[in-house]
């Protein structure tokens, strides 16, 4: 019988080209723990970079979404008259500033026709306000922010009531002033707003 020569396994350094690639490919399962370790070591800096980028992104989003106070435009439509009062202000405090009826004084005797009610509203940092009034328990006027002139009042004691409200929230205040009217009047009761 003819003897066949047994093929010798050759070391990788003696292999060339394609055979070297095939030999290295077959050895991959033996080197798997080294590959996994190398991959794990490289993934740590990648994960740290991703975490830092996300944290910085969240900080920038928080700064960008902080609202800056913008001037407010407040629109108030006065009932029945259809008139719209537009107020443009910076940020203001909700509520009412100081308000008073400066004249006539309590229990004054007034002879002027019309009687001008001097309403003093010190707005300060508060938002705008509007008011409504009535005379001797009559019908309330429309809300407005103008001065008040009362025409042709009846002779005798007059009770003037003023209700004030904020245009941005539900804050209200009521004021009352009593005075005596002794002027000339053609009609029993009448009132009007002056500009």
C-alpha positions in Angstrom: 0.0 0.0 0.0 1.2 3.3 -0.9 1.8 5.6 2.0 0.1 8.9 2.0 1.7 11.8 3.5 -0.2 13.3 6.4 -0.8 17.0 6.1 0.9 19.0 8.6 -0.8 21.7 10.5 1.1 24.8 9.8 1.5 27.7 12.2 -0.2 31.0 11.4 3.1 32.6 10.7 3.8 30.3 7.8 0.3 30.9 6.2 -0.2 33.6 3.6 -3.1 35.5 2.2 -6.4 33.7 2.1 -5.3 30.8 4.3 -4.2 33.2 7.0 -7.6 34.9 7.0 -9.4 31.5 7.2 -7.2 30.4 10.1 -7.9 33.7 12.0 -11.6 33.4 11.4 -11.6 29.9 12.9 -9.8 31.1 16.0 -12.4 33.8 16.8 -14.4 31.6 19.2 -11.3 31.1 21.2 -10.6 34.8 21.5 -14.2 35.8 22.4 -13.6 36.7 26.0 -10.9 39.2 24.9 -13.2 40.7 22.3 -16.0 41.1 24.9 -13.6 42.7 27.4 -12.3 45.2 24.8 -15.9 46.1 23.8 -17.0 46.6 27.4 -14.0 48.9 28.1 -14.7 51.0 25.0 -18.4 51.3 25.9 -17.7 53.1 29.2 -16.5 56.4 27.7 -19.3 56.3 25.1 -21.9 56.0 27.9 -20.3 58.8 29.9 -20.3 61.0 26.9 -24.0 60.3 26.2 -25.0 61.0 29.8 -23.0 64.3 29.9 -24.6 65.5 26.6 -28.1 64.7 27.9 -27.5 66.6 31.1 -26.2 69.6 29.3 -29.1 69.5 26.9 -31.6 69.4 29.7 -29.9 72.4 31.4 -30.1 74.5 28.2 -33.7 73.5 27.6 -34.6 74.7 31.1 -32.9 78.0 30.5 -34.6 78.4 27.1 -38.1 77.7 28.4 -38.0 80.1 31.3 -40.6 82.6 30.3 -39.7 86.2 30.2 -42.3 88.7 31.3 -43.9 90.3 28.3 -46.1 93.4 28.3 -49.7 92.4 28.9 -52.5 93.7 26.7 -55.7 93.8 28.6 -59.0 94.2 26.8 -62.1 95.2 28.7 -65.4 95.6 26.9 -67.8 97.7 28.7 -71.3 96.2 28.7 -74.1 97.9 26.7 -71.9 100.7 25.3 -69.7 98.3 23.3 -66.7 100.4 24.1 -63.4 98.6 24.5 -60.7 99.9 26.8 -57.2 98.6 25.9 -54.5 98.8 28.4 -50.9 97.8 27.7 -48.7 97.5 30.7 -45.7 95.6 32.0 -46.1 92.9 34.5 -48.5 94.2 37.2 -49.7 93.0 40.5 -53.2 91.5 40.5 -55.5 93.4 42.8 -56.4 97.0 43.4 -54.3 100.0 44.3 -55.5 102.8 46.5 -58.8 104.3 45.4 -60.8 107.1 47.0 -63.5 109.6 46.3 -61.7 113.0 46.8 -64.6 115.3 46.3 -67.2 116.2 47.3 -66.3 115.5 50.9 -68.7 113.6 53.2 -71.8 115.6 54.0 -70.7 118.6 51.8 -73.4 120.9 50.4 -73.0 121.0 46.6 -74.7 123.5 44.2 -72.9 122.8 40.9 -74.8 121.1 38.0 -73.2 118.8 37.0 -71.7 117.5 40.2 -68.2 116.1 39.4 -67.2 113.2 41.5 -63.4 113.2 41.8 -62.3 109.5 41.8 -58.6 109.1 42.6 -57.1 105.7 41.7 -53.4 105.4 42.5 -52.5 102.4 40.4 -48.8 102.1 41.3 -47.6 98.6 40.4 -51.2 97.2 40.4 -53.1 96.5 37.2 -55.8 98.7 35.8 -59.2 99.0 37.4 -62.7 100.1 36.2 -65.7 101.3 38.2 -69.4 101.5 38.2 -71.6 103.8 40.2 -75.2 104.5 41.2 -77.1 107.3 42.9 -79.6 106.9 45.7 -79.9 103.1 45.2 -80.8 103.4 41.5 -79.5 101.4 38.5 -75.7 100.7 38.3 -73.9 102.4 35.5 -71.6 100.5 33.0 -68.0 99.8 34.1 -65.6 102.5 32.9 -62.4 104.2 34.0 -63.5 107.8 33.4 -64.4 110.5 35.8 -68.0 110.8 36.8 -70.3 113.8 36.3 -73.9 113.7 37.8 -76.4 116.0 36.0 -79.8 117.2 37.4 -79.7 115.6 40.8 -82.7 115.9 43.0 -82.6 118.3 45.9 -81.6 116.9 49.3 -79.4 114.1 50.5 -77.5 112.1 47.8 -76.0 108.7 48.4 -73.3 108.0 45.8 -72.0 104.4 45.6 -68.9 103.3 43.7 -67.9 99.7 43.1 -64.4 99.2 41.7 -63.0 96.0 40.2 -59.6 94.9 38.8 -59.5 94.1 35.1 -57.2 91.1 35.6 -58.8 89.2 38.5 -61.9 89.3 40.8 -60.7 91.9 43.3 -63.4 94.4 44.1 -63.9 97.3 46.5 -67.0 99.4 47.3 -67.0 103.0 48.3 -69.8 105.3 49.5 -70.1 109.1 49.7 -73.0 111.1 51.0 -73.5 114.8 50.3 -76.4 117.3 50.1 -77.4 118.7 46.7 -78.9 122.3 46.7 -78.4 123.3 43.1 -80.9 123.9 40.3 -82.2 120.9 38.4 -84.8 120.5 35.7 -85.3 116.8 36.1 -85.5 114.6 39.1 -82.6 112.1 38.5 -80.0 111.9 35.8 -76.3 111.0 35.5 -73.6 110.7 33.0 -69.9 109.9 32.6 -67.5 112.7 31.8 -64.3 112.2 29.9 
